[in-house]
Amino acid sequence: MPTVPTDILIAGQWRRGAGEPLDTVDPATGRVLATVSSPSAEEVREAAEAAARAAAEPAWRDLLPHERARLLHRIGDLIEQNTDELSALQTSDTGKTLAETRALALSAAGTFRYLAAALETAEDTLTPSRGPYVTMSVHEPIGVVGAINPWNSPVASDAQKLAPALAAGNAVLLKPAAWTPLVSLALGRLITRALEEFRLPTALLSVLPGSGRVVGDAIARHPLVARIGFTGGTATGRSIAAVAADKLIPASLELGGKSPTIVRADADVEQALAGVLFGIFSSSGQSCIAGSRLFVAREIYDSFVGELVERVRALRVGPGTDPATQVGPLVHHRHRDAVAAYVDLARSEGARVLCGGSAPEGERYRDGAYYLPTVLDGLPNTSRTCQEEIFGPVLVALPYDDEDDLVRQANDSVYGLACGIWTRDARAAWRLARRIEAGTVWINTYKQFSASTPFSGWKDSGLGTEKGRDAIRAYQRQKSLYWGTSAAPLPWAN
């Protein structure tokens, strides 16, 4: 693994924070990788004030959009050039496979490049005149924005907030999760390097790892922070939404999920089996859009689930550094224990554990945060196991009788983030996709993402939208301009 500095980026300077030190642990071995400092609440305030000054500096404030696009392109290039280091850091910190972390790093580079292109081609508008004036709609930066991210896919989540925020002309306070700060700090170094190359103020970005109670709260509540982007749990999202409402500032919230995956009787079984496996067990199930509730047409339920269980048992569990690994360790031993507690809950609710249901045995797994891929059935959709987000490699299977029964069960959830549909019937796919209450629906595929396609959650799964061309506008304020064209005096003119 590359050498890991313990400094963090505060107000444009790399230094040790005065807050609580953070041990970041390799979940495959339990070994401490590094002890990273965190900022105090006072240092968060310092970073916010420096960010506001940097955002107002003419070098940044007056930078034309196509010049900001050049900066974003440069950041994308630096990420791609350092993909090996970024992926190694993220694998060590999160336990993900190197194949996945490499894809995430390249995705981050692509996000910066896509938004650079969107910025190059973004237009303000002349609106239809309804009187003796010309009307325009223009967009301006918000100023200082807070970006608070989770531990499951740091570099990609960071890019989804940093790229549109910088494209829009803002300064950013980024808080990575306390468990996985390493790749975010490495990304911060690359962005700082790009800012220095363009002779722009480095205080435009601070990277402030730490606890949500101290660092996240200080970012959200600071009066200079005028927008918040958050990805994480629904309970924390509600707290941030309350802070944003009290401050009367915009917030985007990407929250939890309990996404249904639907296998119709006419599905391509081989394709559906592979898709269901990938949808829940890639990333060890630690994904907000994981297909964690499997609905299978009753007439094929036994055969499909039976074959699925055999394939789950064959999945290769191991460290993310092993090229053969398909399911890596969970991010932290505490999280592994929380997942295990949910499986114990499922047992108490009457679930049948068809496979998995425990940590793997053997010397290879002894010190890691491993949990076997698990398939459960025998529970009603109303059970806690079927309703609450587990965020681990746990799939619960349920049969359905007809389309109305399916839709009723699939939508019977406080969440509405994603859905997968496996069918050969295009009309049925369209009909179901429109009836399911979710922000993203995949048809005969799963967990595919595009920087150009908006991503949002319904119900308790979120508020606002990320990705797409409009992501830049979400980090700006709209302003209307009226230009008078008449020589006639206005009413009440003297």
C-alpha positions as CSV (number, residue, x, y, z in Angstrom):
1,M,0.0,0.0,0.0
2,P,1.3,3.5,-0.7
3,T,2.6,5.6,2.2
4,V,-0.2,7.3,4.0
5,P,0.3,10.7,5.5
6,T,-1.5,11.6,8.7
7,D,-2.1,15.2,7.8
8,I,-5.5,16.6,6.7
9,L,-6.4,19.5,4.5
10,I,-7.6,22.5,6.6
11,A,-8.1,25.9,5.0
12,G,-5.8,25.1,2.1
13,Q,-3.0,23.7,4.3
14,W,-1.9,20.2,5.0
15,R,-1.4,19.8,8.7
16,R,-2.4,17.7,11.8
17,G,-5.8,18.4,13.1
18,A,-6.4,19.1,16.8
19,G,-9.4,16.7,17.0
20,E,-9.6,13.1,17.9
21,P,-7.2,10.8,16.1
22,L,-8.7,8.2,13.8
23,D,-7.4,4.7,13.4
24,T,-8.2,3.4,10.0
25,V,-8.2,-0.4,9.9
26,D,-7.6,-3.0,7.1
27,P,-10.9,-5.0,7.4
28,A,-9.2,-8.0,5.8
29,T,-6.6,-8.3,8.6
30,G,-7.7,-6.1,11.5
31,R,-4.4,-4.3,11.2
32,V,-4.2,-0.6,11.8
33,L,-3.2,1.0,8.5
34,A,-2.7,4.6,9.8
35,T,-3.7,7.0,12.5
36,V,-5.2,10.0,10.8
37,S,-5.9,13.3,12.6
38,S,-9.3,15.0,12.5
39,P,-10.1,18.6,12.9
40,S,-11.6,20.3,15.9
41,A,-14.9,22.2,15.6
42,E,-12.8,25.4,15.7
43,E,-10.7,24.2,12.8
44,V,-13.9,23.5,10.8
45,R,-14.9,27.1,11.4
46,E,-11.4,28.2,10.2
47,A,-11.9,26.1,7.1
48,A,-15.3,27.5,6.4
49,E,-14.1,31.1,6.7
50,A,-11.1,30.4,4.5
51,A,-13.3,28.8,2.0
52,A,-15.6,31.8,1.9
53,R,-12.6,34.1,1.3
54,A,-11.2,31.8,-1.4
55,A,-14.6,31.6,-3.2
56,A,-14.7,35.4,-3.3
57,E,-11.2,35.8,-4.6
58,P,-11.2,37.3,-8.1
59,A,-8.9,34.6,-9.4
60,W,-11.7,32.1,-8.8
61,R,-14.8,34.2,-8.7
62,D,-14.1,35.7,-12.2
63,L,-12.8,32.5,-13.7
64,L,-14.8,31.9,-16.9
65,P,-16.8,28.6,-17.2
66,H,-14.5,27.1,-19.9
67,E,-11.5,27.9,-17.7
68,R,-13.1,26.1,-14.7
69,A,-13.7,23.2,-17.2
70,R,-10.0,23.1,-17.8
71,L,-9.4,22.6,-14.1
72,L,-11.9,19.8,-13.9
73,H,-10.3,18.1,-16.9
74,R,-7.0,18.3,-15.2
75,I,-8.4,16.8,-12.0
76,G,-9.8,13.9,-14.1
77,D,-6.4,13.4,-15.7
78,L,-4.6,13.3,-12.3
79,I,-7.1,10.8,-11.0
80,E,-6.6,8.5,-14.0
81,Q,-2.8,8.8,-13.7
82,N,-3.0,7.8,-10.1
83,T,-5.6,5.1,-10.4
84,D,-3.4,2.4,-9.0
85,E,-2.6,4.3,-5.9
86,L,-6.2,5.4,-5.3
87,S,-7.5,1.9,-5.8
88,A,-4.9,0.3,-3.5
89,L,-5.8,2.8,-0.8
90,Q,-9.5,2.2,-1.1
91,T,-9.1,-1.5,-1.1
92,S,-6.9,-1.4,2.1
93,D,-9.4,1.0,3.8
94,T,-12.7,-0.5,2.7
95,G,-11.9,-4.2,1.9
96,K,-13.4,-3.9,-1.6
97,T,-11.7,-5.9,-4.4
98,L,-9.1,-4.1,-6.5
99,A,-11.2,-4.6,-9.6
100,E,-14.0,-2.6,-8.0
101,T,-11.9,0.1,-6.5
102,R,-10.1,0.6,-9.8
103,A,-13.5,1.0,-11.5
104,L,-14.6,3.5,-8.8
105,A,-11.4,5.6,-9.3
106,L,-11.9,5.6,-13.1
107,S,-15.6,6.5,-12.5
108,A,-14.5,9.5,-10.4
109,A,-12.2,10.6,-13.3
110,G,-15.1,10.3,-15.7
111,T,-17.4,12.3,-13.4
112,F,-15.0,15.3,-13.5
113,R,-14.6,15.0,-17.2
114,Y,-18.3,14.8,-17.9
115,L,-19.1,17.8,-15.7
116,A,-16.2,19.7,-17.4
117,A,-17.9,19.0,-20.7
118,A,-21.3,20.0,-19.3
119,L,-19.8,23.2,-18.0
120,E,-18.3,24.0,-21.4
121,T,-21.7,23.7,-23.0
122,A,-23.9,25.1,-20.2
123,E,-26.1,28.0,-21.3
124,D,-28.1,30.7,-19.5
125,T,-31.3,31.7,-21.2
126,L,-33.2,34.7,-22.5
127,T,-36.7,34.2,-21.3
128,P,-39.7,35.3,-23.4
129,S,-40.4,39.0,-22.9
130,R,-43.8,40.0,-21.7
131,G,-43.3,43.8,-21.8
132,P,-40.8,46.5,-22.8
133,Y,-37.8,44.7,-21.4
134,V,-35.4,41.9,-22.1
135,T,-35.4,39.1,-19.5
136,M,-32.5,36.8,-18.6
137,S,-32.1,33.9,-16.2
138,V,-28.5,33.5,-15.0
139,H,-26.8,31.2,-12.4
140,E,-24.2,32.1,-9.8
141,P,-22.2,30.1,-7.2
142,I,-23.7,29.5,-3.8
143,G,-20.4,30.1,-2.1
144,V,-19.3,27.5,0.5
145,V,-20.9,24.0,0.3
146,G,-20.6,21.0,2.7
147,A,-20.1,17.5,1.3
148,I,-20.6,14.7,3.8
149,N,-19.9,11.2,2.5
150,P,-20.1,7.6,3.7
151,W,-17.5,4.8,3.9
152,N,-18.7,2.4,1.2
153,S,-17.5,4.0,-2.0
154,P,-15.5,7.1,-1.0
155,V,-13.7,8.2,-4.2
156,A,-16.8,7.9,-6.4
157,S,-19.1,9.6,-3.8
158,D,-16.5,12.4,-3.4
159,A,-16.4,13.0,-7.1
160,Q,-20.2,13.1,-7.4
161,K,-20.2,16.1,-5.0
162,L,-16.9,17.8,-5.6
163,A,-17.1,17.9,-9.4
164,P,-20.4,19.7,-9.7
165,A,-19.6,22.0,-6.7
166,L,-16.3,23.1,-8.2
167,A,-17.9,23.4,-11.7
168,A,-20.5,25.7,-10.3
169,G,-17.8,28.0,-8.8
170,N,-18.0,27.1,-5.1
171,A,-15.6,26.2,-2.4
172,V,-16.1,22.8,-0.6
173,L,-15.7,21.4,2.8
174,L,-15.5,17.6,2.3
175,K,-16.1,15.2,5.2
176,P,-15.1,11.6,4.5
177,A,-16.2,8.9,6.9
178,A,-14.1,8.3,9.9
179,W,-13.6,4.6,9.0
180,T,-12.3,5.3,5.4
181,P,-10.5,8.6,5.1
182,L,-7.4,7.6,3.1
183,V,-8.6,7.7,-0.5
184,S,-10.4,11.0,0.1
185,L,-7.2,12.6,1.5
186,A,-5.3,11.2,-1.5
187,L,-8.0,12.8,-3.8
188,G,-7.6,16.0,-1.9
189,R,-3.9,16.1,-2.7
190,L,-4.6,15.7,-6.4
191,I,-7.1,18.5,-6.4
192,T,-4.8,20.7,-4.4
193,R,-2.1,20.0,-7.0
194,A,-4.4,21.0,-9.8
195,L,-5.5,24.2,-8.0
196,E,-1.8,25.1,-7.5
197,E,-1.1,24.5,-11.2
198,F,-3.9,26.9,-12.1
199,R,-2.7,29.4,-9.4
200,L,-6.0,29.2,-7.6
201,P,-6.5,29.4,-3.9
202,T,-6.1,26.0,-2.3
203,A,-8.6,26.9,0.5
204,L,-11.3,26.1,-2.1
205,L,-11.1,22.6,-0.7
206,S,-10.8,21.3,2.8
207,V,-10.8,17.5,3.5
208,L,-12.0,17.0,7.1
209,P,-12.3,13.4,8.2
210,G,-14.0,12.8,11.6
211,S,-17.1,11.9,13.4
212,G,-20.5,13.1,12.3
213,R,-21.2,14.4,15.8
214,V,-18.3,16.8,15.7
215,V,-17.1,17.4,12.2
216,G,-20.3,16.8,10.3
217,D,-22.4,18.8,12.7
218,A,-19.9,21.7,12.6
219,I,-20.0,21.7,8.8
220,A,-23.7,21.6,8.5
221,R,-24.4,24.3,11.2
222,H,-21.7,26.8,10.1
223,P,-23.5,30.0,8.9
224,L,-21.2,30.3,5.9
225,V,-22.1,26.8,4.6
226,A,-25.0,27.6,2.2
227,R,-25.7,24.1,0.8
228,I,-25.2,20.6,2.1
229,G,-24.8,17.4,0.1
230,F,-25.1,14.2,2.2
231,T,-24.9,10.5,1.4
232,G,-25.5,8.1,4.2
233,G,-28.1,6.7,6.6
234,T,-31.7,7.9,6.7
235,A,-31.7,8.9,10.4
236,T,-28.6,11.1,9.9
237,G,-30.2,12.5,6.7
238,R,-33.2,13.6,8.7
239,S,-31.0,15.5,11.2
240,I,-29.2,17.2,8.3
241,A,-32.5,18.1,6.6
242,A,-33.6,19.7,9.9
243,V,-30.5,21.8,10.1
244,A,-30.8,22.8,6.5
245,A,-34.5,23.7,7.0
246,D,-33.6,25.8,10.1
247,K,-30.9,27.7,8.0
248,L,-33.2,27.9,4.9
249,I,-30.5,26.4,2.7
250,P,-30.8,23.7,0.0
251,A,-29.7,20.1,0.8
252,S,-29.5,17.0,-1.3
253,L,-29.7,13.7,0.6
254,E,-28.9,10.3,-0.9
255,L,-30.1,7.9,1.8
256,G,-30.9,4.2,2.5
257,G,-32.6,1.5,0.4
258,K,-34.2,-1.9,0.6
259,S,-34.4,-2.3,-3.2
260,P,-36.5,-5.0,-4.8
261,T,-35.2,-7.3,-7.5
262,I,-38.0,-8.9,-9.6
263,V,-37.7,-12.1,-11.5
264,R,-40.7,-12.8,-13.7
265,A,-41.5,-16.3,-14.9
266,D,-40.4,-15.4,-18.4
267,A,-37.0,-14.1,-17.4
268,D,-33.8,-15.3,-19.0
269,V,-32.8,-17.5,-15.9
270,E,-29.1,-17.4,-16.5
271,Q,-29.0,-13.7,-16.9
272,A,-31.3,-13.2,-13.9
273,L,-29.2,-15.4,-11.7
274,A,-26.0,-13.5,-12.5
275,G,-27.7,-10.2,-12.1
276,V,-29.2,-11.1,-8.7
277,L,-25.9,-12.3,-7.4
278,F,-24.1,-9.2,-8.6
279,G,-26.9,-6.9,-7.4
280,I,-26.6,-8.0,-3.7
281,F,-23.2,-9.6,-3.2
282,S,-20.9,-7.2,-5.1
283,S,-19.4,-4.7,-2.6
284,S,-20.3,-7.3,0.0
285,G,-23.8,-5.9,0.0
286,Q,-22.5,-2.6,1.3
287,S,-24.4,-0.5,-1.2
288,C,-27.5,1.7,-0.8
289,I,-28.9,0.3,-4.1
290,A,-28.2,-3.3,-3.3
291,G,-31.0,-5.6,-4.5
292,S,-31.7,-7.0,-1.1
293,R,-35.3,-8.1,-1.5
294,L,-35.7,-10.8,-4.2
295,F,-39.3,-11.3,-5.6
296,V,-39.6,-14.4,-7.8
297,A,-42.7,-15.6,-9.6
298,R,-44.2,-18.5,-7.5
299,E,-44.2,-20.9,-10.4
300,I,-40.4,-20.8,-10.7
301,Y,-39.6,-19.8,-7.1
302,D,-38.2,-23.2,-5.8
303,S,-36.1,-23.9,-8.9
304,F,-34.7,-20.4,-9.2
305,V,-33.9,-19.9,-5.5
306,G,-32.4,-23.4,-5.3
307,E,-30.0,-22.7,-8.1
308,L,-29.3,-19.3,-6.7
309,V,-28.3,-20.8,-3.4
310,E,-25.9,-23.2,-5.1
311,R,-24.2,-20.3,-6.8
312,V,-24.0,-18.2,-3.7
313,R,-22.2,-21.1,-1.9
314,A,-19.7,-21.1,-4.7
315,L,-18.8,-17.3,-4.4
316,R,-15.2,-16.8,-3.5
317,V,-14.8,-14.9,-0.2
318,G,-11.4,-13.3,0.6
319,P,-9.3,-10.2,0.8
320,G,-9.8,-7.5,-1.8
321,T,-6.2,-7.8,-2.9
322,D,-6.7,-11.4,-4.1
323,P,-7.7,-11.3,-7.8
324,A,-9.9,-14.3,-7.3
325,T,-12.0,-12.7,-4.6
326,Q,-15.7,-11.9,-5.4
327,V,-16.9,-11.0,-1.9
328,G,-14.5,-9.1,0.3
329,P,-14.6,-8.4,4.0
330,L,-17.1,-5.9,5.4
331,V,-15.7,-2.4,6.1
332,H,-15.2,-2.8,9.9
333,H,-15.6,-5.4,12.6
334,R,-18.3,-3.4,14.2
335,H,-20.3,-3.3,11.0
336,R,-19.8,-7.1,10.5
337,D,-21.3,-7.6,14.0
338,A,-24.3,-5.4,13.1
339,V,-24.9,-7.5,10.0
340,A,-24.7,-10.7,12.0
341,A,-27.2,-9.3,14.5
342,Y,-29.7,-8.8,11.7
343,V,-29.3,-12.4,10.6
344,D,-30.0,-13.4,14.2
345,L,-33.1,-11.2,14.1
346,A,-34.2,-13.0,10.9
347,R,-33.8,-16.3,12.7
348,S,-36.0,-15.1,15.6
349,E,-38.6,-13.9,13.1
350,G,-38.8,-17.4,11.6
351,A,-36.5,-17.2,8.6
352,R,-34.9,-20.2,7.0
353,V,-31.1,-19.6,6.4
354,L,-30.6,-21.3,3.0
355,C,-26.9,-20.5,3.0
356,G,-24.4,-18.4,4.9
357,G,-25.6,-17.0,8.1
358,S,-22.2,-16.8,9.8
359,A,-18.6,-15.6,9.5
360,P,-16.4,-18.0,7.5
361,E,-14.1,-20.3,9.3
362,G,-10.3,-20.8,8.8
363,E,-7.0,-19.1,9.4
364,R,-7.4,-16.8,6.4
365,Y,-10.5,-15.2,7.8
366,R,-9.7,-15.2,11.5
367,D,-8.8,-11.6,12.0
368,G,-10.9,-10.0,9.2
369,A,-14.4,-8.6,9.2
370,Y,-15.8,-11.3,7.0
371,Y,-19.3,-12.5,6.7
372,L,-20.6,-15.3,4.4
373,P,-23.0,-14.4,1.6
374,T,-26.4,-15.2,3.0
375,V,-29.8,-16.1,1.5
376,L,-32.9,-16.1,3.7
377,D,-36.5,-17.0,3.0
378,G,-39.7,-18.0,4.8
379,L,-40.4,-14.4,6.0
380,P,-43.3,-12.1,5.1
381,N,-42.5,-8.8,3.5
382,T,-43.7,-7.1,6.7
383,S,-41.0,-8.5,8.8
384,R,-38.2,-6.3,10.1
385,T,-35.7,-8.3,8.1
386,C,-37.5,-7.4,4.9
387,Q,-38.2,-3.8,5.9
388,E,-34.9,-2.5,7.4
389,E,-31.7,-1.9,5.6
390,I,-29.0,-4.4,6.6
391,F,-26.2,-3.1,4.3
392,G,-24.4,-6.4,4.1
393,P,-24.3,-9.6,2.0
394,V,-27.8,-10.7,3.1
395,L,-30.6,-11.4,0.6
396,V,-34.2,-12.3,1.5
397,A,-36.2,-14.2,-1.1
398,L,-40.0,-13.9,-1.4
399,P,-42.5,-15.4,-3.9
400,Y,-45.2,-13.5,-5.6
401,D,-48.5,-14.6,-7.2
402,D,-49.4,-11.9,-9.8
403,E,-48.4,-8.4,-10.8
404,D,-50.6,-6.6,-8.4
405,D,-49.4,-8.7,-5.5
406,L,-45.8,-8.0,-6.7
407,V,-46.2,-4.3,-6.9
408,R,-48.0,-4.1,-3.6
409,Q,-45.1,-6.0,-1.8
410,A,-42.3,-4.2,-3.7
411,N,-43.7,-0.8,-2.9
412,D,-44.5,-1.7,0.7
413,S,-41.3,-0.1,2.1
414,V,-40.4,3.3,3.5
415,Y,-37.5,3.2,0.9
416,G,-37.7,4.0,-2.8
417,L,-34.1,4.0,-4.2
418,A,-33.8,1.3,-6.8
419,C,-35.3,-1.7,-8.5
420,G,-34.2,-4.5,-10.8
421,I,-36.6,-6.3,-13.3
422,W,-35.7,-9.5,-15.1
423,T,-38.0,-10.4,-18.0
424,R,-38.2,-11.0,-21.7
425,D,-41.5,-9.1,-22.0
426,A,-40.7,-5.5,-22.9
427,R,-44.3,-4.4,-22.3
428,A,-44.3,-5.9,-18.8
429,A,-40.9,-4.3,-18.1
430,W,-42.2,-0.9,-19.0
431,R,-45.4,-1.4,-17.0
432,L,-43.6,-2.5,-13.9
433,A,-40.9,0.1,-14.2
434,R,-43.5,2.8,-14.1
435,R,-45.5,1.3,-11.3
436,I,-42.5,0.7,-8.9
437,E,-41.8,3.5,-6.5
438,A,-38.0,4.0,-7.0
439,G,-35.7,6.7,-8.4
440,T,-33.8,4.2,-10.6
441,V,-35.0,1.0,-12.3
442,W,-32.7,-1.4,-14.1
443,I,-34.2,-3.8,-16.7
444,N,-32.2,-6.9,-17.4
445,T,-29.2,-5.4,-15.8
446,Y,-28.3,-4.0,-12.4
447,K,-25.9,-1.6,-10.7
448,Q,-25.0,0.2,-13.9
449,F,-24.3,3.9,-13.6
450,S,-23.8,6.9,-15.9
451,A,-22.5,10.3,-14.9
452,S,-25.0,11.7,-17.5
453,T,-28.1,10.1,-15.9
454,P,-29.7,11.7,-12.9
455,F,-29.8,9.6,-9.7
456,S,-32.4,10.2,-6.9
457,G,-34.3,8.5,-4.2
458,W,-38.0,8.5,-3.4
459,K,-39.6,8.4,0.0
460,D,-37.1,7.8,2.8
461,S,-34.4,7.2,0.3
462,G,-33.5,10.7,-0.3
463,L,-34.2,14.3,-1.4
464,G,-32.9,16.0,-4.5
465,T,-30.9,14.6,-7.4
466,E,-27.2,13.9,-8.2
467,K,-25.5,13.4,-11.6
468,G,-26.6,14.6,-15.0
469,R,-26.1,18.0,-16.6
470,D,-28.3,19.7,-14.0
471,A,-26.0,18.6,-11.2
472,I,-24.1,21.9,-11.7
473,R,-27.2,24.0,-11.4
474,A,-28.0,22.3,-8.1
475,Y,-24.9,23.9,-6.7
476,Q,-25.8,27.4,-8.0
477,R,-28.3,30.1,-7.3
478,Q,-30.6,31.3,-10.1
479,K,-31.0,35.1,-10.7
480,S,-33.3,36.9,-13.1
481,L,-32.3,40.1,-14.9
482,Y,-34.6,42.6,-16.5
483,W,-33.3,45.1,-19.1
484,G,-35.6,47.9,-19.9
485,T,-36.0,48.7,-23.6
486,S,-38.6,51.4,-23.7
487,A,-37.9,55.1,-23.9
488,A,-41.3,55.9,-22.3
489,P,-41.3,56.9,-18.7
490,L,-42.2,54.4,-16.0
491,P,-45.4,55.0,-14.1
492,W,-45.1,57.6,-11.4
493,A,-42.1,59.2,-13.2
494,N,-41.9,62.8,-12.3
